[in-house]
């Protein structure tokens, strides 16, 4: 029964998470995309505002609960 609970928790993940890679940022369970430009993307979740600043920023995957951003990142701020 515990294994089923772990699998269900993994598949139905509801917590905000952000994974940073060299030229990609994957954000899961965000609330809203507030602003999009090629130099700044602002993502909102329930507790914080995430401001991503860089060059050539593009959203390459946009799902209901996940967004993948590519580009040259200069700064990530949590407000």
PyMOL Python script that loads the backbone (N, CA, C, O; Angstrom):
from pymol import cmd

cmd.read_pdbstr("""\
ATOM      1  N   UNK A   1       0.818  -1.189   0.000  1.00  0.00           N
ATOM      2  CA  UNK A   1       0.000   0.000   0.000  1.00  0.00           C
ATOM      3  C   UNK A   1       0.866   1.260   0.000  1.00  0.00           C
ATOM      4  O   UNK A   1       0.507   2.263  -0.618  1.00  0.00           O
ATOM      5  N   UNK A   2       1.990   1.209   0.683  1.00  0.00           N
ATOM      6  CA  UNK A   2       2.890   2.371   0.738  1.00  0.00           C
ATOM      7  C   UNK A   2       3.463   2.683  -0.637  1.00  0.00           C
ATOM      8  O   UNK A   2       3.642   3.850  -0.986  1.00  0.00           O
ATOM      9  N   UNK A   3       3.750   1.649  -1.414  1.00  0.00           N
ATOM     10  CA  UNK A   3       4.292   1.858  -2.749  1.00  0.00           C
ATOM     11  C   UNK A   3       3.277   2.599  -3.636  1.00  0.00           C
ATOM     12  O   UNK A   3       3.652   3.500  -4.386  1.00  0.00           O
ATOM     13  N   UNK A   4       2.031   2.232  -3.550  1.00  0.00           N
ATOM     14  CA  UNK A   4       0.986   2.908  -4.323  1.00  0.00           C
ATOM     15  C   UNK A   4       0.895   4.368  -3.914  1.00  0.00           C
ATOM     16  O   UNK A   4       0.726   5.243  -4.763  1.00  0.00           O
ATOM     17  N   UNK A   5       1.004   4.633  -2.641  1.00  0.00           N
ATOM     18  CA  UNK A   5       0.960   6.011  -2.143  1.00  0.00           C
ATOM     19  C   UNK A   5       2.126   6.831  -2.688  1.00  0.00           C
ATOM     20  O   UNK A   5       1.942   7.987  -3.069  1.00  0.00           O
ATOM     21  N   UNK A   6       3.309   6.255  -2.728  1.00  0.00           N
ATOM     22  CA  UNK A   6       4.482   6.954  -3.255  1.00  0.00           C
ATOM     23  C   UNK A   6       4.331   7.233  -4.753  1.00  0.00           C
ATOM     24  O   UNK A   6       4.663   8.325  -5.214  1.00  0.00           O
ATOM     25  N   UNK A   7       3.843   6.271  -5.500  1.00  0.00           N
ATOM     26  CA  UNK A   7       3.646   6.447  -6.940  1.00  0.00           C
ATOM     27  C   UNK A   7       2.592   7.527  -7.184  1.00  0.00           C
ATOM     28  O   UNK A   7       2.772   8.389  -8.045  1.00  0.00           O
ATOM     29  N   UNK A   8       1.519   7.483  -6.447  1.00  0.00           N
ATOM     30  CA  UNK A   8       0.461   8.486  -6.604  1.00  0.00           C
ATOM     31  C   UNK A   8       0.978   9.878  -6.269  1.00  0.00           C
ATOM     32  O   UNK A   8       0.665  10.842  -6.967  1.00  0.00           O
ATOM     33  N   UNK A   9       1.760   9.988  -5.212  1.00  0.00           N
ATOM     34  CA  UNK A   9       2.337  11.274  -4.827  1.00  0.00           C
ATOM     35  C   UNK A   9       3.258  11.806  -5.920  1.00  0.00           C
ATOM     36  O   UNK A   9       3.255  13.004  -6.204  1.00  0.00           O
ATOM     37  N   UNK A  10       4.044  10.930  -6.532  1.00  0.00           N
ATOM     38  CA  UNK A  10       4.947  11.326  -7.606  1.00  0.00           C
ATOM     39  C   UNK A  10       4.171  11.780  -8.840  1.00  0.00           C
ATOM     40  O   UNK A  10       4.490  12.811  -9.433  1.00  0.00           O
ATOM     41  N   UNK A  11       3.167  11.023  -9.221  1.00  0.00           N
ATOM     42  CA  UNK A  11       2.394  11.332 -10.427  1.00  0.00           C
ATOM     43  C   UNK A  11       1.502  12.553 -10.262  1.00  0.00           C
ATOM     44  O   UNK A  11       1.262  13.278 -11.228  1.00  0.00           O
ATOM     45  N   UNK A  12       1.017  12.785  -9.073  1.00  0.00           N
ATOM     46  CA  UNK A  12       0.107  13.891  -8.809  1.00  0.00           C
ATOM     47  C   UNK A  12       0.787  14.967  -7.969  1.00  0.00           C
ATOM     48  O   UNK A  12       0.189  15.521  -7.047  1.00  0.00           O
ATOM     49  N   UNK A  13       2.012  15.248  -8.290  1.00  0.00           N
ATOM     50  CA  UNK A  13       2.787  16.237  -7.548  1.00  0.00           C
ATOM     51  C   UNK A  13       2.081  17.596  -7.569  1.00  0.00           C
ATOM     52  O   UNK A  13       1.700  18.092  -8.629  1.00  0.00           O
ATOM     53  N   UNK A  14       1.915  18.184  -6.392  1.00  0.00           N
ATOM     54  CA  UNK A  14       1.209  19.459  -6.298  1.00  0.00           C
ATOM     55  C   UNK A  14       2.087  20.580  -5.764  1.00  0.00           C
ATOM     56  O   UNK A  14       1.668  21.738  -5.771  1.00  0.00           O
ATOM     57  N   UNK A  15       3.277  20.273  -5.308  1.00  0.00           N
ATOM     58  CA  UNK A  15       4.158  21.302  -4.775  1.00  0.00           C
ATOM     59  C   UNK A  15       4.919  22.005  -5.891  1.00  0.00           C
ATOM     60  O   UNK A  15       5.269  21.399  -6.904  1.00  0.00           O
ATOM     61  N   UNK A  16       5.165  23.285  -5.687  1.00  0.00           N
ATOM     62  CA  UNK A  16       5.966  24.066  -6.626  1.00  0.00           C
ATOM     63  C   UNK A  16       7.391  23.533  -6.619  1.00  0.00           C
ATOM     64  O   UNK A  16       7.955  23.253  -5.561  1.00  0.00           O
ATOM     65  N   UNK A  17       7.965  23.396  -7.808  1.00  0.00           N
ATOM     66  CA  UNK A  17       9.377  23.031  -7.896  1.00  0.00           C
ATOM     67  C   UNK A  17       9.994  23.706  -9.118  1.00  0.00           C
ATOM     68  O   UNK A  17       9.328  23.968 -10.120  1.00  0.00           O
ATOM     69  N   UNK A  18      11.280  23.974  -8.995  1.00  0.00           N
ATOM     70  CA  UNK A  18      12.012  24.613 -10.076  1.00  0.00           C
ATOM     71  C   UNK A  18      13.359  23.917 -10.200  1.00  0.00           C
ATOM     72  O   UNK A  18      14.087  23.763  -9.220  1.00  0.00           O
ATOM     73  N   UNK A  19      13.673  23.503 -11.406  1.00  0.00           N
ATOM     74  CA  UNK A  19      14.933  22.813 -11.675  1.00  0.00           C
ATOM     75  C   UNK A  19      15.725  23.653 -12.671  1.00  0.00           C
ATOM     76  O   UNK A  19      15.242  23.965 -13.759  1.00  0.00           O
ATOM     77  N   UNK A  20      16.937  24.012 -12.286  1.00  0.00           N
ATOM     78  CA  UNK A  20      17.789  24.855 -13.123  1.00  0.00           C
ATOM     79  C   UNK A  20      18.882  24.016 -13.753  1.00  0.00           C
ATOM     80  O   UNK A  20      19.566  23.248 -13.077  1.00  0.00           O
ATOM     81  N   UNK A  21      19.034  24.173 -15.041  1.00  0.00           N
ATOM     82  CA  UNK A  21      20.082  23.516 -15.803  1.00  0.00           C
ATOM     83  C   UNK A  21      20.896  24.615 -16.478  1.00  0.00           C
ATOM     84  O   UNK A  21      20.615  25.795 -16.268  1.00  0.00           O
ATOM     85  N   UNK A  22      21.887  24.264 -17.275  1.00  0.00           N
ATOM     86  CA  UNK A  22      22.780  25.265 -17.847  1.00  0.00           C
ATOM     87  C   UNK A  22      22.041  26.329 -18.658  1.00  0.00           C
ATOM     88  O   UNK A  22      22.280  27.520 -18.459  1.00  0.00           O
ATOM     89  N   UNK A  23      21.176  25.940 -19.541  1.00  0.00           N
ATOM     90  CA  UNK A  23      20.433  26.921 -20.351  1.00  0.00           C
ATOM     91  C   UNK A  23      18.938  26.622 -20.363  1.00  0.00           C
ATOM     92  O   UNK A  23      18.238  26.956 -21.319  1.00  0.00           O
ATOM     93  N   UNK A  24      18.453  25.989 -19.288  1.00  0.00           N
ATOM     94  CA  UNK A  24      17.034  25.664 -19.179  1.00  0.00           C
ATOM     95  C   UNK A  24      16.580  25.783 -17.735  1.00  0.00           C
ATOM     96  O   UNK A  24      17.336  25.489 -16.810  1.00  0.00           O
ATOM     97  N   UNK A  25      15.354  26.213 -17.553  1.00  0.00           N
ATOM     98  CA  UNK A  25      14.719  26.204 -16.238  1.00  0.00           C
ATOM     99  C   UNK A  25      13.360  25.551 -16.416  1.00  0.00           C
ATOM    100  O   UNK A  25      12.564  25.971 -17.256  1.00  0.00           O
ATOM    101  N   UNK A  26      13.100  24.522 -15.620  1.00  0.00           N
ATOM    102  CA  UNK A  26      11.834  23.808 -15.656  1.00  0.00           C
ATOM    103  C   UNK A  26      11.074  24.144 -14.376  1.00  0.00           C
ATOM    104  O   UNK A  26      11.569  23.888 -13.278  1.00  0.00           O
ATOM    105  N   UNK A  27       9.885  24.710 -14.506  1.00  0.00           N
ATOM    106  CA  UNK A  27       9.077  25.105 -13.355  1.00  0.00           C
ATOM    107  C   UNK A  27       7.787  24.302 -13.387  1.00  0.00           C
ATOM    108  O   UNK A  27       7.088  24.262 -14.400  1.00  0.00           O
ATOM    109  N   UNK A  28       7.478  23.657 -12.254  1.00  0.00           N
ATOM    110  CA  UNK A  28       6.301  22.806 -12.138  1.00  0.00           C
ATOM    111  C   UNK A  28       5.386  23.361 -11.056  1.00  0.00           C
ATOM    112  O   UNK A  28       5.848  23.798 -10.002  1.00  0.00           O
ATOM    113  N   UNK A  29       4.102  23.341 -11.321  1.00  0.00           N
ATOM    114  CA  UNK A  29       3.049  23.791 -10.404  1.00  0.00           C
ATOM    115  C   UNK A  29       3.146  25.280 -10.090  1.00  0.00           C
ATOM    116  O   UNK A  29       3.122  25.691  -8.930  1.00  0.00           O
ATOM    117  N   UNK A  30       3.255  26.068 -11.137  1.00  0.00           N
ATOM    118  CA  UNK A  30       3.208  27.518 -10.992  1.00  0.00           C
ATOM    119  C   UNK A  30       1.740  27.955 -11.073  1.00  0.00           C
ATOM    120  O   UNK A  30       0.880  27.183 -11.496  1.00  0.00           O
ATOM    121  N   UNK A  31       1.463  29.193 -10.665  1.00  0.00           N
ATOM    122  CA  UNK A  31       0.087  29.699 -10.700  1.00  0.00           C
ATOM    123  C   UNK A  31      -0.201  30.478 -11.976  1.00  0.00           C
ATOM    124  O   UNK A  31      -1.259  30.323 -12.586  1.00  0.00           O
ATOM    125  N   UNK A  32       0.767  31.329 -12.377  1.00  0.00           N
ATOM    126  CA  UNK A  32       0.503  32.231 -13.497  1.00  0.00           C
ATOM    127  C   UNK A  32       1.819  32.731 -14.085  1.00  0.00           C
ATOM    128  O   UNK A  32       2.814  32.865 -13.373  1.00  0.00           O
ATOM    129  N   UNK A  33       1.818  33.004 -15.385  1.00  0.00           N
ATOM    130  CA  UNK A  33       2.924  33.700 -16.026  1.00  0.00           C
ATOM    131  C   UNK A  33       2.501  35.154 -16.128  1.00  0.00           C
ATOM    132  O   UNK A  33       1.545  35.487 -16.828  1.00  0.00           O
ATOM    133  N   UNK A  34       3.220  36.014 -15.427  1.00  0.00           N
ATOM    134  CA  UNK A  34       2.834  37.415 -15.324  1.00  0.00           C
ATOM    135  C   UNK A  34       3.375  38.263 -16.469  1.00  0.00           C
ATOM    136  O   UNK A  34       2.687  39.158 -16.959  1.00  0.00           O
ATOM    137  N   UNK A  35       4.600  37.986 -16.896  1.00  0.00           N
ATOM    138  CA  UNK A  35       5.220  38.788 -17.954  1.00  0.00           C
ATOM    139  C   UNK A  35       6.171  37.914 -18.759  1.00  0.00           C
ATOM    140  O   UNK A  35       6.867  37.056 -18.216  1.00  0.00           O
ATOM    141  N   UNK A  36       6.183  38.155 -20.081  1.00  0.00           N
ATOM    142  CA  UNK A  36       7.084  37.429 -20.975  1.00  0.00           C
ATOM    143  C   UNK A  36       7.729  38.423 -21.923  1.00  0.00           C
ATOM    144  O   UNK A  36       7.042  39.174 -22.617  1.00  0.00           O
ATOM    145  N   UNK A  37       9.050  38.422 -21.946  1.00  0.00           N
ATOM    146  CA  UNK A  37       9.800  39.136 -22.973  1.00  0.00           C
ATOM    147  C   UNK A  37      11.073  38.341 -23.213  1.00  0.00           C
ATOM    148  O   UNK A  37      11.323  37.350 -22.527  1.00  0.00           O
ATOM    149  N   UNK A  38      11.876  38.762 -24.173  1.00  0.00           N
ATOM    150  CA  UNK A  38      13.108  38.012 -24.443  1.00  0.00           C
ATOM    151  C   UNK A  38      14.199  38.302 -23.417  1.00  0.00           C
ATOM    152  O   UNK A  38      15.257  37.674 -23.461  1.00  0.00           O
ATOM    153  N   UNK A  39      13.968  39.243 -22.489  1.00  0.00           N
ATOM    154  CA  UNK A  39      14.951  39.555 -21.449  1.00  0.00           C
ATOM    155  C   UNK A  39      14.439  39.316 -20.029  1.00  0.00           C
ATOM    156  O   UNK A  39      15.226  39.313 -19.082  1.00  0.00           O
ATOM    157  N   UNK A  40      13.117  39.114 -19.871  1.00  0.00           N
ATOM    158  CA  UNK A  40      12.568  38.901 -18.531  1.00  0.00           C
ATOM    159  C   UNK A  40      11.277  38.090 -18.593  1.00  0.00           C
ATOM    160  O   UNK A  40      10.390  38.364 -19.402  1.00  0.00           O
ATOM    161  N   UNK A  41      11.191  37.089 -17.724  1.00  0.00           N
ATOM    162  CA  UNK A  41       9.970  36.301 -17.573  1.00  0.00           C
ATOM    163  C   UNK A  41       9.636  36.282 -16.090  1.00  0.00           C
ATOM    164  O   UNK A  41      10.493  35.986 -15.257  1.00  0.00           O
ATOM    165  N   UNK A  42       8.385  36.598 -15.762  1.00  0.00           N
ATOM    166  CA  UNK A  42       7.939  36.630 -14.372  1.00  0.00           C
ATOM    167  C   UNK A  42       6.889  35.540 -14.188  1.00  0.00           C
ATOM    168  O   UNK A  42       5.875  35.509 -14.885  1.00  0.00           O
ATOM    169  N   UNK A  43       7.152  34.646 -13.233  1.00  0.00           N
ATOM    170  CA  UNK A  43       6.278  33.524 -12.931  1.00  0.00           C
ATOM    171  C   UNK A  43       5.763  33.705 -11.502  1.00  0.00           C
ATOM    172  O   UNK A  43       6.530  34.042 -10.600  1.00  0.00           O
ATOM    173  N   UNK A  44       4.477  33.481 -11.303  1.00  0.00           N
ATOM    174  CA  UNK A  44       3.894  33.574  -9.970  1.00  0.00           C
ATOM    175  C   UNK A  44       3.511  32.188  -9.483  1.00  0.00           C
ATOM    176  O   UNK A  44       3.044  31.345 -10.248  1.00  0.00           O
ATOM    177  N   UNK A  45       3.721  31.973  -8.187  1.00  0.00           N
ATOM    178  CA  UNK A  45       3.146  30.806  -7.543  1.00  0.00           C
ATOM    179  C   UNK A  45       2.428  31.299  -6.295  1.00  0.00           C
ATOM    180  O   UNK A  45       2.332  32.509  -6.089  1.00  0.00           O
ATOM    181  N   UNK A  46       1.933  30.424  -5.477  1.00  0.00           N
ATOM    182  CA  UNK A  46       1.114  30.843  -4.337  1.00  0.00           C
ATOM    183  C   UNK A  46       1.879  31.698  -3.333  1.00  0.00           C
ATOM    184  O   UNK A  46       1.295  32.601  -2.733  1.00  0.00           O
ATOM    185  N   UNK A  47       3.159  31.441  -3.138  1.00  0.00           N
ATOM    186  CA  UNK A  47       3.925  32.150  -2.124  1.00  0.00           C
ATOM    187  C   UNK A  47       4.849  33.227  -2.672  1.00  0.00           C
ATOM    188  O   UNK A  47       5.134  34.196  -1.969  1.00  0.00           O
ATOM    189  N   UNK A  48       5.324  33.090  -3.900  1.00  0.00           N
ATOM    190  CA  UNK A  48       6.398  33.960  -4.381  1.00  0.00           C
ATOM    191  C   UNK A  48       6.196  34.382  -5.828  1.00  0.00           C
ATOM    192  O   UNK A  48       5.373  33.846  -6.570  1.00  0.00           O
ATOM    193  N   UNK A  49       6.997  35.372  -6.177  1.00  0.00           N
ATOM    194  CA  UNK A  49       7.132  35.801  -7.566  1.00  0.00           C
ATOM    195  C   UNK A  49       8.561  35.458  -7.967  1.00  0.00           C
ATOM    196  O   UNK A  49       9.505  35.819  -7.265  1.00  0.00           O
ATOM    197  N   UNK A  50       8.726  34.767  -9.086  1.00  0.00           N
ATOM    198  CA  UNK A  50      10.043  34.396  -9.588  1.00  0.00           C
ATOM    199  C   UNK A  50      10.303  35.251 -10.819  1.00  0.00           C
ATOM    200  O   UNK A  50       9.545  35.206 -11.788  1.00  0.00           O
ATOM    201  N   UNK A  51      11.389  36.037 -10.774  1.00  0.00           N
ATOM    202  CA  UNK A  51      11.766  36.902 -11.885  1.00  0.00           C
ATOM    203  C   UNK A  51      13.030  36.317 -12.505  1.00  0.00           C
ATOM    204  O   UNK A  51      14.064  36.206 -11.845  1.00  0.00           O
ATOM    205  N   UNK A  52      12.937  35.950 -13.765  1.00  0.00           N
ATOM    206  CA  UNK A  52      14.065  35.370 -14.496  1.00  0.00           C
ATOM    207  C   UNK A  52      14.532  36.414 -15.505  1.00  0.00           C
ATOM    208  O   UNK A  52      13.767  36.847 -16.367  1.00  0.00           O
ATOM    209  N   UNK A  53      15.795  36.811 -15.386  1.00  0.00           N
ATOM    210  CA  UNK A  53      16.371  37.837 -16.252  1.00  0.00           C
ATOM    211  C   UNK A  53      17.488  37.204 -17.065  1.00  0.00           C
ATOM    212  O   UNK A  53      18.283  36.423 -16.542  1.00  0.00           O
ATOM    213  N   UNK A  54      17.544  37.545 -18.346  1.00  0.00           N
ATOM    214  CA  UNK A  54      18.590  37.001 -19.191  1.00  0.00           C
ATOM    215  C   UNK A  54      18.479  37.514 -20.608  1.00  0.00           C
ATOM    216  O   UNK A  54      17.921  38.582 -20.862  1.00  0.00           O
ATOM    217  N   UNK A  55      19.018  36.740 -21.523  1.00  0.00           N
ATOM    218  CA  UNK A  55      18.994  37.083 -22.939  1.00  0.00           C
ATOM    219  C   UNK A  55      18.400  35.924 -23.725  1.00  0.00           C
ATOM    220  O   UNK A  55      18.591  34.758 -23.380  1.00  0.00           O
ATOM    221  N   UNK A  56      17.676  36.264 -24.787  1.00  0.00           N
ATOM    222  CA  UNK A  56      17.067  35.267 -25.675  1.00  0.00           C
ATOM    223  C   UNK A  56      16.198  34.263 -24.913  1.00  0.00           C
ATOM    224  O   UNK A  56      16.233  33.067 -25.202  1.00  0.00           O
ATOM    225  N   UNK A  57      15.431  34.739 -23.954  1.00  0.00           N
ATOM    226  CA  UNK A  57      14.565  33.862 -23.174  1.00  0.00           C
ATOM    227  C   UNK A  57      13.350  33.468 -24.006  1.00  0.00           C
ATOM    228  O   UNK A  57      12.688  34.319 -24.599  1.00  0.00           O
ATOM    229  N   UNK A  58      13.069  32.183 -24.042  1.00  0.00           N
ATOM    230  CA  UNK A  58      11.904  31.675 -24.757  1.00  0.00           C
ATOM    231  C   UNK A  58      11.255  30.567 -23.939  1.00  0.00           C
ATOM    232  O   UNK A  58      11.930  29.823 -23.228  1.00  0.00           O
ATOM    233  N   UNK A  59       9.961  30.471 -24.049  1.00  0.00           N
ATOM    234  CA  UNK A  59       9.225  29.371 -23.430  1.00  0.00           C
ATOM    235  C   UNK A  59       9.098  28.280 -24.485  1.00  0.00           C
ATOM    236  O   UNK A  59       8.474  28.473 -25.528  1.00  0.00           O
ATOM    237  N   UNK A  60       9.703  27.128 -24.195  1.00  0.00           N
ATOM    238  CA  UNK A  60       9.713  26.047 -25.181  1.00  0.00           C
ATOM    239  C   UNK A  60       8.692  24.962 -24.860  1.00  0.00           C
ATOM    240  O   UNK A  60       8.348  24.163 -25.731  1.00  0.00           O
ATOM    241  N   UNK A  61       8.205  24.924 -23.627  1.00  0.00           N
ATOM    242  CA  UNK A  61       7.142  23.989 -23.269  1.00  0.00           C
ATOM    243  C   UNK A  61       6.192  24.725 -22.343  1.00  0.00           C
ATOM    244  O   UNK A  61       6.615  25.325 -21.355  1.00  0.00           O
ATOM    245  N   UNK A  62       4.921  24.678 -22.661  1.00  0.00           N
ATOM    246  CA  UNK A  62       3.924  25.346 -21.837  1.00  0.00           C
ATOM    247  C   UNK A  62       2.759  24.401 -21.643  1.00  0.00           C
ATOM    248  O   UNK A  62       1.979  24.152 -22.562  1.00  0.00           O
ATOM    249  N   UNK A  63       2.652  23.877 -20.430  1.00  0.00           N
ATOM    250  CA  UNK A  63       1.544  23.002 -20.069  1.00  0.00           C
ATOM    251  C   UNK A  63       0.744  23.681 -18.962  1.00  0.00           C
ATOM    252  O   UNK A  63       1.133  24.739 -18.469  1.00  0.00           O
ATOM    253  N   UNK A  64      -0.348  23.083 -18.582  1.00  0.00           N
ATOM    254  CA  UNK A  64      -1.195  23.664 -17.547  1.00  0.00           C
ATOM    255  C   UNK A  64      -0.437  23.883 -16.238  1.00  0.00           C
ATOM    256  O   UNK A  64      -0.678  24.870 -15.543  1.00  0.00           O
ATOM    257  N   UNK A  65       0.470  22.979 -15.900  1.00  0.00           N
ATOM    258  CA  UNK A  65       1.168  23.079 -14.620  1.00  0.00           C
ATOM    259  C   UNK A  65       2.690  23.071 -14.756  1.00  0.00           C
ATOM    260  O   UNK A  65       3.394  22.947 -13.754  1.00  0.00           O
ATOM    261  N   UNK A  66       3.208  23.202 -15.976  1.00  0.00           N
ATOM    262  CA  UNK A  66       4.655  23.157 -16.174  1.00  0.00           C
ATOM    263  C   UNK A  66       5.064  24.095 -17.298  1.00  0.00           C
ATOM    264  O   UNK A  66       4.371  24.225 -18.308  1.00  0.00           O
ATOM    265  N   UNK A  67       6.215  24.753 -17.099  1.00  0.00           N
ATOM    266  CA  UNK A  67       6.759  25.627 -18.135  1.00  0.00           C
ATOM    267  C   UNK A  67       8.270  25.374 -18.210  1.00  0.00           C
ATOM    268  O   UNK A  67       8.938  25.239 -17.185  1.00  0.00           O
ATOM    269  N   UNK A  68       8.793  25.312 -19.435  1.00  0.00           N
ATOM    270  CA  UNK A  68      10.225  25.133 -19.665  1.00  0.00           C
ATOM    271  C   UNK A  68      10.734  26.378 -20.373  1.00  0.00           C
ATOM    272  O   UNK A  68      10.234  26.747 -21.435  1.00  0.00           O
ATOM    273  N   UNK A  69      11.724  27.017 -19.781  1.00  0.00           N
ATOM    274  CA  UNK A  69      12.288  28.259 -20.311  1.00  0.00           C
ATOM    275  C   UNK A  69      13.725  27.999 -20.728  1.00  0.00           C
ATOM    276  O   UNK A  69      14.499  27.398 -19.983  1.00  0.00           O
ATOM    277  N   UNK A  70      14.076  28.458 -21.929  1.00  0.00           N
ATOM    278  CA  UNK A  70      15.459  28.338 -22.416  1.00  0.00           C
ATOM    279  C   UNK A  70      16.022  29.718 -22.672  1.00  0.00           C
ATOM    280  O   UNK A  70      15.286  30.657 -22.977  1.00  0.00           O
ATOM    281  N   UNK A  71      17.336  29.835 -22.547  1.00  0.00           N
ATOM    282  CA  UNK A  71      18.015  31.091 -22.822  1.00  0.00           C
ATOM    283  C   UNK A  71      19.303  31.212 -22.022  1.00  0.00           C
ATOM    284  O   UNK A  71      19.746  30.261 -21.378  1.00  0.00           O
ATOM    285  N   UNK A  72      19.890  32.391 -22.073  1.00  0.00           N
ATOM    286  CA  UNK A  72      21.104  32.707 -21.309  1.00  0.00           C
ATOM    287  C   UNK A  72      20.657  33.434 -20.040  1.00  0.00           C
ATOM    288  O   UNK A  72      20.250  34.595 -20.098  1.00  0.00           O
ATOM    289  N   UNK A  73      20.731  32.764 -18.915  1.00  0.00           N
ATOM    290  CA  UNK A  73      20.223  33.320 -17.664  1.00  0.00           C
ATOM    291  C   UNK A  73      21.289  34.157 -16.971  1.00  0.00           C
ATOM    292  O   UNK A  73      22.438  33.739 -16.831  1.00  0.00           O
ATOM    293  N   UNK A  74      20.886  35.343 -16.542  1.00  0.00           N
ATOM    294  CA  UNK A  74      21.788  36.234 -15.816  1.00  0.00           C
ATOM    295  C   UNK A  74      21.438  36.305 -14.340  1.00  0.00           C
ATOM    296  O   UNK A  74      22.317  36.427 -13.487  1.00  0.00           O
ATOM    297  N   UNK A  75      20.132  36.228 -14.044  1.00  0.00           N
ATOM    298  CA  UNK A  75      19.715  36.390 -12.646  1.00  0.00           C
ATOM    299  C   UNK A  75      18.345  35.759 -12.459  1.00  0.00           C
ATOM    300  O   UNK A  75      17.482  35.831 -13.333  1.00  0.00           O
ATOM    301  N   UNK A  76      18.166  35.134 -11.291  1.00  0.00           N
ATOM    302  CA  UNK A  76      16.879  34.612 -10.875  1.00  0.00           C
ATOM    303  C   UNK A  76      16.590  35.181  -9.495  1.00  0.00           C
ATOM    304  O   UNK A  76      17.362  34.977  -8.558  1.00  0.00           O
ATOM    305  N   UNK A  77      15.469  35.897  -9.372  1.00  0.00           N
ATOM    306  CA  UNK A  77      15.102  36.519  -8.098  1.00  0.00           C
ATOM    307  C   UNK A  77      13.810  35.923  -7.584  1.00  0.00           C
ATOM    308  O   UNK A  77      12.887  35.649  -8.352  1.00  0.00           O
ATOM    309  N   UNK A  78      13.752  35.724  -6.266  1.00  0.00           N
ATOM    310  CA  UNK A  78      12.544  35.292  -5.595  1.00  0.00           C
ATOM    311  C   UNK A  78      12.057  36.472  -4.762  1.00  0.00           C
ATOM    312  O   UNK A  78      12.769  36.936  -3.872  1.00  0.00           O
ATOM    313  N   UNK A  79      10.867  36.954  -5.041  1.00  0.00           N
ATOM    314  CA  UNK A  79      10.332  38.109  -4.318  1.00  0.00           C
ATOM    315  C   UNK A  79       9.095  37.730  -3.548  1.00  0.00           C
ATOM    316  O   UNK A  79       8.502  38.574  -2.877  1.00  0.00           O
TER     317      UNK A  79
END
""", "prot")
cmd.dss("prot")
cmd.show_as("cartoon", "prot")
cmd.util.cbc("prot")
cmd.orient("prot")
